[in-house]
């Protein structure tokens, strides 16, 4: 049976991991997780000014406690992983405070109109990134960059030259991730100038499905499935309002995690064109498990591939059942939904793009030129091929197809071959 193993670390990466372990010994507070770390994270996020900086609502505290406790109990984290979790929590709360201050100082932003966006969704590894970054080359559309999503208030204050410098400076974080885990670019490439999924802007209330992709967080993920994301989506809209330049460009967004929260997405962006990508379910889960295992191996030295396969299967089922429940609800009539097959996207991206532009009531650009531009700037397998096997993750293909038959039956009824 195939066995998944992380890519061996380079000597340079090993030195960074060793330095972090030594620092954890000397400065344990920076790596502390669990409930006892909550006050430390709040102090870091507010520069010691206290939780009052984070607004009247304290729902973030319950989420923070679940996140830190799950990381401590479930995470199996190395020192860099523990620091990443604490840094992530502090950064999200810091962003919460900064965005609230910006909106208080610029109240008209909250009334800034937004056109209905095009939003690409689907389970992990269904072609969302390829389609997103392909369409991002159209000047009619605006796809957000990582620095815009993580610090919209900062970007909004800058003149064009300073903005470009800030975006370029953000490349250091991507370079560090690729140094720690050189297999990441082949699985999911990232960079300062690569459009990124908008879930990166979410989680300022510490509710974010993406957290469990980089870290083993079973307890947090189970709790998250019981949570209301209305405030996270309200804040998501505020981020776009801060960034929007009222220049007529239509927002182009994507995030697999929206698949689990389509009612909130539709309520936040009525009239949105939701592009739902679908792929063979075994390929979807196996490729997603490979992505999660690769991510988690950056922050843990104890990644159990079968455990990742189990988690990925459970999460995929949850998200797809929720998506189908939405499709059967009256709320689905408030948006336009375009269903696309991954195989069609790969075989004929121009035809797929034309369907999206028609559904979104947009005049398509020169699509052959757009595709050529994308292929030139982001050639397939430029960073190596992403290879995986279902057996590596303990996935029984026949059993998985049976378990997901509710979804494949629905898909057969709505997507033409």
Rosetta blueprint (number, residue, H / E / L):
1 X L
2 X L
3 X L
4 X L
5 X L
6 X L
7 X L
8 X L
9 X L
10 X L
11 X H
12 X H
13 X H
14 X H
15 X H
16 X H
17 X H
18 X H
19 X H
20 X H
21 X H
22 X H
23 X H
24 X H
25 X H
26 X H
27 X L
28 X H
29 X H
30 X H
31 X H
32 X L
33 X L
34 X L
35 X H
36 X H
37 X H
38 X H
39 X H
40 X H
41 X H
42 X H
43 X H
44 X H
45 X H
46 X H
47 X L
48 X L
49 X L
50 X L
51 X H
52 X H
53 X H
54 X H
55 X L
56 X L
57 X L
58 X L
59 X H
60 X H
61 X H
62 X H
63 X H
64 X H
65 X H
66 X H
67 X H
68 X H
69 X H
70 X H
71 X H
72 X H
73 X H
74 X H
75 X L
76 X L
77 X E
78 X L
79 X H
80 X H
81 X H
82 X H
83 X H
84 X H
85 X H
86 X H
87 X H
88 X H
89 X H
90 X H
91 X H
92 X H
93 X H
94 X H
95 X H
96 X H
97 X H
98 X H
99 X H
100 X H
101 X H
102 X H
103 X H
104 X H
105 X H
106 X L
107 X H
108 X H
109 X H
110 X H
111 X H
112 X L
113 X L
114 X L
115 X L
116 X L
117 X L
118 X E
119 X E
120 X E
121 X E
122 X L
123 X L
124 X L
125 X L
126 X L
127 X L
128 X H
129 X H
130 X H
131 X H
132 X H
133 X H
134 X H
135 X H
136 X L
137 X L
138 X L
139 X L
140 X L
141 X E
142 X E
143 X E
144 X L
145 X E
146 X H
147 X H
148 X H
149 X H
150 X H
151 X L
152 X H
153 X H
154 X H
155 X H
156 X H
157 X L
158 X L
159 X L
160 X H
161 X H
162 X H
163 X H
164 X H
165 X H
166 X H
167 X H
168 X H
169 X H
170 X L
171 X H
172 X H
173 X H
174 X H
175 X H
176 X H
177 X H
178 X H
179 X H
180 X H
181 X L
182 X L
183 X L
184 X H
185 X H
186 X H
187 X H
188 X L
189 X L
190 X L
191 X L
192 X L
193 X L
194 X L
195 X E
196 X L
197 X L
198 X H
199 X H
200 X H
201 X H
202 X L
203 X L
204 X L
205 X L
206 X L
207 X L
208 X L
209 X L
210 X L
211 X H
212 X H
213 X H
214 X H
215 X L
216 X L
217 X L
218 X H
219 X H
220 X H
221 X H
222 X H
223 X H
224 X H
225 X L
226 X L
227 X L
228 X L
229 X L
230 X H
231 X H
232 X H
233 X H
234 X H
235 X H
236 X H
237 X H
238 X H
239 X H
240 X H
241 X H
242 X H
243 X H
244 X L
245 X L
246 X L
247 X L
248 X L
249 X L
250 X E
251 X E
252 X E
253 X E
254 X E
255 X L
256 X H
257 X H
258 X H
259 X H
260 X H
261 X H
262 X H
263 X H
264 X H
265 X H
266 X H
267 X H
268 X H
269 X L
270 X L
271 X L
272 X L
273 X E
274 X E
275 X E
276 X E
277 X E
278 X E
279 X L
280 X L
281 X H
282 X H
283 X H
284 X H
285 X H
286 X H
287 X H
288 X H
289 X H
290 X H
291 X H
292 X H
293 X H
294 X H
295 X H
296 X H
297 X H
298 X H
299 X H
300 X E
301 X L
302 X L
303 X L
304 X L
305 X H
306 X H
307 X H
308 X H
309 X H
310 X H
311 X H
312 X H
313 X H
314 X H
315 X H
316 X H
317 X H
318 X H
319 X H
320 X H
321 X H
322 X H
323 X H
324 X H
325 X H
326 X H
327 X H
328 X L
329 X L
330 X H
331 X H
332 X H
333 X H
334 X H
335 X L
336 X E
337 X E
338 X E
339 X E
340 X E
341 X E
342 X H
343 X H
344 X H
345 X H
346 X H
347 X H
348 X L
349 X H
350 X H
351 X H
352 X H
353 X H
354 X H
355 X H
356 X H
357 X H
358 X H
359 X H
360 X L
361 X L
362 X L
363 X L
364 X L
365 X L
366 X L
367 X H
368 X H
369 X H
370 X H
371 X H
372 X H
373 X H
374 X H
375 X H
376 X H
377 X H
378 X L
379 X L
380 X L
381 X L
382 X L
383 X L
384 X L
385 X L
386 X L
387 X L
388 X L
389 X L
390 X H
391 X H
392 X H
393 X H
394 X L
395 X L
396 X L
397 X H
398 X H
399 X H
400 X H
401 X H
402 X H
403 X H
404 X L
405 X H
406 X H
407 X H
408 X H
409 X H
410 X H
411 X H
412 X H
413 X H
414 X H
415 X L
416 X L
417 X L
